[in-house]
Amino acid sequence: MKKSIVLLAVIAITCFGCGKVDQGKAKTLVEGLITTIDKGDYANTSKFYTDEFNSGESPDIRTQKYKDLKDAFGNVTGMECISMKDSTDGEDRPIVKLIYRVKHSKMASLEAYSVVSQNGDYKVESQDIKQEKM
């Protein structure tokens, strides 16, 4: 009887975390992406995105977008995660939504990211970068 109770407790604890995207790992992924873009290492950004995101535009088009953003905003001088919450996408897949306030040398931005698990890795599914209104 005791073994059954212990086994049920282990199963319940294990399943409690099933299907969630780890917020800490999602945050690390997004901050790595922001840093990679800031360094101008645009060729390595595709590893941060889902397959669907990567297939949506060519690396050359994405590189030009990043260069344009860097010209407009300047270098990153600091970043702060101002919102992070568990959610689901339209297909009820677990997702973590993060919003960052990123300070650049020319102006600040608000950046929204959605992180999902894809093939055992965490990947950015969507990204939105806007100038922060003061």
Secondary structure, 3 states (H helix, E strand, C coil): CHHHHHHHHHHHHHHHCCCCCCHHHHHHHHHHHHHHHHCCCHHHHHHHECHHHHHCCCHHHHHHHHHHHHHHHCCEEEEEEEEEEEEECCCCCEEEEEEEEEEECCCEEEEEEEEEEECCEEEEEEEEEEECCC
